[in-house]
Amino acid sequence: MSDGTISAHEFHASDGIEDWRVVLSSARTVFRTGSFTAGVELIEAIGELAEAANHHPDVDLRYGTVEVRLTSHDVGGLSTRDVELARLVSAAARELDILADPSGVQETEIAIDALVGSAVQPFWRAVLGYTEEKGGGGPAPAVTDPLGHGPAFWFQQMDAPRPQRNRIHVDVCVPHDQAEARVTAAIAAGGHLVSDRRAPAFWVLADAEGNEACVCTWQARG
């Protein structure tokens, strides 16, 4: 295609990308650096390659690992640019004697069962501090972390009510000076306060269908 878009199958059929795995709409790998210093060296190499290619991946540096995620935001998925940069990044890692471990790649998403997704989605967007997924369709588009750190939340259509209390809830840990604003925003977005008995350690909130989330801080613990 003229914009260079490719499918996941086409990505994996390309030569030189054995270190990489497609998950959802991006190609990823984990490099086992063994030290923070080696990770910094690899990131510096990736930065030079990305600038030269004018194609910039998401990179996560931890002690002992560097995770790299490639996608072409302008086409909403993978492109030939991702294949080319993946090859270059792998080559740079080999020069630094850093091994790739694609078995460490994963992406977590959380599904909220809902009878009326559009009634609960604003609550989750507000309580998490998320934004609607770009290009998301339907009455209740998924919500995603604008910083790209947390898991996406999406809304699964139920065909019957679930009257019992849900057996999981989500803890949203925020800076102590942001907690009350987050609680207020979540209630304004259609949620309700279940309990503030343990505030400011945490407030228990619920969306319009009873799915719960706690807004938590470090305060008043222990």
C-alpha positions as CSV (number, residue, x, y, z in Angstrom):
1,M,0.0,0.0,0.0
2,S,1.1,3.6,-0.6
3,D,1.3,4.4,3.1
4,G,3.3,1.2,3.8
5,T,0.8,-0.3,6.2
6,I,1.2,-4.0,6.9
7,S,-0.7,-6.7,8.8
8,A,0.6,-8.6,11.8
9,H,1.1,-11.6,9.5
10,E,3.2,-9.5,7.1
11,F,5.3,-8.2,9.9
12,H,6.1,-11.7,11.2
13,A,6.8,-12.9,7.6
14,S,9.5,-10.3,7.3
15,D,13.2,-11.1,7.6
16,G,15.2,-10.0,10.6
17,I,12.5,-9.5,13.1
18,E,12.8,-12.7,15.1
19,D,13.3,-10.7,18.3
20,W,9.8,-9.1,18.0
21,R,6.2,-10.1,18.6
22,V,3.0,-8.3,17.5
23,V,0.6,-7.7,20.4
24,L,-2.6,-5.8,19.5
25,S,-1.5,-3.1,17.1
26,S,2.2,-2.8,18.0
27,A,5.4,-4.8,17.6
28,R,7.3,-5.3,20.9
29,T,10.3,-7.0,22.5
30,V,12.1,-7.1,25.8
31,F,15.8,-6.8,26.0
32,R,17.5,-8.4,29.0
33,T,20.2,-5.8,29.7
34,G,21.4,-7.2,33.1
35,S,22.1,-3.7,34.4
36,F,20.8,-0.2,34.4
37,T,23.9,1.1,32.7
38,A,23.6,-1.3,29.8
39,G,19.9,-0.3,29.5
40,V,20.9,3.3,29.2
41,E,23.5,2.5,26.5
42,L,20.8,0.6,24.5
43,I,18.4,3.5,24.8
44,E,21.0,5.9,23.6
45,A,21.5,3.7,20.5
46,I,17.8,3.4,20.0
47,G,17.4,7.2,20.2
48,E,20.0,7.8,17.5
49,L,18.4,5.2,15.2
50,A,14.9,6.7,15.8
51,E,16.0,10.2,15.1
52,A,17.8,9.1,11.9
53,A,14.6,7.3,10.8
54,N,12.3,10.0,12.0
55,H,10.3,7.1,13.5
56,H,10.0,7.0,17.3
57,P,9.2,4.0,19.5
58,D,7.9,3.8,23.0
59,V,10.8,2.7,25.3
60,D,10.5,1.6,28.9
61,L,13.7,1.4,30.9
62,R,13.9,-0.7,34.1
63,Y,16.7,-2.2,36.1
64,G,17.7,-5.2,34.0
65,T,15.3,-4.7,31.1
66,V,14.4,-2.4,28.2
67,E,11.0,-2.9,26.6
68,V,10.5,-1.4,23.1
69,R,7.2,-0.9,21.4
70,L,6.9,0.0,17.7
71,T,3.8,1.3,15.9
72,S,3.0,3.9,13.3
73,H,0.6,6.3,14.8
74,D,-0.2,8.1,11.6
75,V,-1.6,4.9,10.0
76,G,-3.1,3.5,13.2
77,G,-1.1,0.3,13.2
78,L,2.0,-1.4,11.8
79,S,4.0,-0.2,8.7
80,T,7.1,-1.0,6.9
81,R,8.9,1.6,9.0
82,D,8.3,-0.6,12.0
83,V,10.0,-3.5,10.3
84,E,13.0,-1.4,9.3
85,L,13.5,0.1,12.8
86,A,13.0,-3.3,14.5
87,R,15.8,-4.7,12.4
88,L,18.1,-1.8,13.3
89,V,17.3,-1.9,17.0
90,S,18.0,-5.7,17.2
91,A,21.3,-5.1,15.4
92,A,22.2,-2.4,17.9
93,A,21.4,-4.7,20.8
94,R,23.5,-7.5,19.4
95,E,26.5,-5.1,19.1
96,L,26.1,-4.4,22.8
97,D,25.8,-8.1,23.6
98,I,22.2,-7.6,24.9
99,L,19.8,-10.4,24.2
100,A,16.1,-10.1,23.3
101,D,13.5,-12.1,25.2
102,P,10.2,-11.7,23.3
103,S,8.6,-14.2,25.7
104,G,8.4,-11.3,28.2
105,V,6.1,-9.3,26.0
106,Q,2.4,-8.9,27.1
107,E,-0.4,-6.3,27.2
108,T,-3.1,-6.3,29.8
109,E,-6.6,-5.0,29.2
110,I,-9.4,-4.8,31.7
111,A,-13.0,-5.4,30.6
112,I,-16.0,-3.9,32.5
113,D,-19.2,-5.9,32.0
114,A,-22.1,-3.4,31.4
115,L,-25.7,-3.4,30.4
116,V,-25.3,0.2,29.2
117,G,-21.7,0.9,28.4
118,S,-22.3,4.6,27.6
119,A,-23.6,5.1,31.2
120,V,-20.5,3.7,32.9
121,Q,-17.7,4.7,30.6
122,P,-17.6,8.3,31.7
123,F,-17.1,7.2,35.3
124,W,-14.1,5.0,34.4
125,R,-12.6,7.7,32.3
126,A,-12.9,10.2,35.2
127,V,-11.8,7.9,38.1
128,L,-8.8,6.7,36.1
129,G,-7.8,10.0,34.6
130,Y,-7.9,8.4,31.2
131,T,-9.0,9.5,27.7
132,E,-11.1,7.9,25.1
133,E,-9.2,5.6,22.8
134,K,-8.4,7.3,19.5
135,G,-10.5,5.9,16.7
136,G,-12.7,3.9,19.2
137,G,-16.2,3.2,17.9
138,G,-19.5,2.4,19.4
139,P,-21.5,4.0,22.2
140,A,-18.7,3.2,24.8
141,P,-15.2,3.5,23.3
142,A,-12.4,2.0,25.4
143,V,-10.4,4.4,27.7
144,T,-6.7,4.5,27.8
145,D,-3.9,6.0,29.9
146,P,-2.7,9.2,28.2
147,L,0.8,8.4,29.5
148,G,0.7,4.8,28.1
149,H,1.5,3.1,31.4
150,G,-1.8,1.6,32.7
151,P,-3.9,-1.0,31.0
152,A,-6.8,-0.1,28.7
153,F,-10.3,-0.5,30.0
154,W,-13.1,-1.5,27.6
155,F,-16.8,-2.2,28.0
156,Q,-18.3,-5.6,27.3
157,Q,-22.0,-5.8,26.6
158,M,-24.0,-8.0,29.1
159,D,-27.4,-9.4,28.1
160,A,-28.7,-9.7,31.7
161,P,-28.2,-7.9,35.0
162,R,-25.7,-9.2,37.6
163,P,-27.4,-8.4,40.9
164,Q,-24.7,-9.7,43.3
165,R,-21.8,-7.5,44.3
166,N,-18.9,-7.8,41.9
167,R,-16.0,-9.9,43.2
168,I,-13.2,-7.6,41.9
169,H,-12.6,-3.9,42.1
170,V,-9.9,-1.5,40.8
171,D,-7.5,0.5,43.1
172,V,-6.5,3.8,41.6
173,C,-3.5,5.2,43.5
174,V,-3.0,9.0,43.1
175,P,-1.0,11.8,44.7
176,H,-2.7,12.8,47.9
177,D,-3.4,16.4,46.7
178,Q,-5.3,15.0,43.6
179,A,-7.5,12.5,45.3
180,E,-10.5,14.6,46.2
181,A,-10.6,16.1,42.7
182,R,-10.5,12.6,41.2
183,V,-13.4,11.5,43.5
184,T,-15.4,14.6,42.6
185,A,-14.8,14.0,38.9
186,A,-15.9,10.4,39.1
187,I,-19.1,11.2,40.9
188,A,-19.9,14.0,38.5
189,A,-19.4,11.5,35.6
190,G,-22.2,9.3,36.9
191,G,-20.6,7.4,39.7
192,H,-21.6,7.4,43.4
193,L,-19.8,7.3,46.7
194,V,-20.0,3.9,48.4
195,S,-17.9,4.8,51.4
196,D,-15.5,7.4,52.6
197,R,-15.1,5.8,56.1
198,R,-11.4,5.2,55.5
199,A,-10.6,8.5,53.7
200,P,-8.1,9.9,53.0
201,A,-6.5,6.4,52.8
202,F,-9.2,5.5,50.2
203,W,-12.6,6.3,49.0
204,V,-14.8,3.5,47.6
205,L,-16.8,4.5,44.5
206,A,-19.0,2.7,42.0
207,D,-20.2,3.3,38.5
208,A,-23.9,3.4,37.6
209,E,-24.0,-0.5,37.5
210,G,-22.2,-1.1,40.7
211,N,-18.7,-1.9,39.5
212,E,-16.3,-0.5,42.1
213,A,-13.1,1.5,42.2
214,C,-11.1,2.9,45.2
215,V,-9.2,6.1,44.9
216,C,-6.2,5.6,47.2
217,T,-3.5,7.8,48.7
218,W,-0.6,7.2,51.2
219,Q,-2.3,9.1,53.9
220,A,-3.9,7.7,57.1
221,R,-2.4,4.2,56.7
222,G,-1.1,2.3,59.7
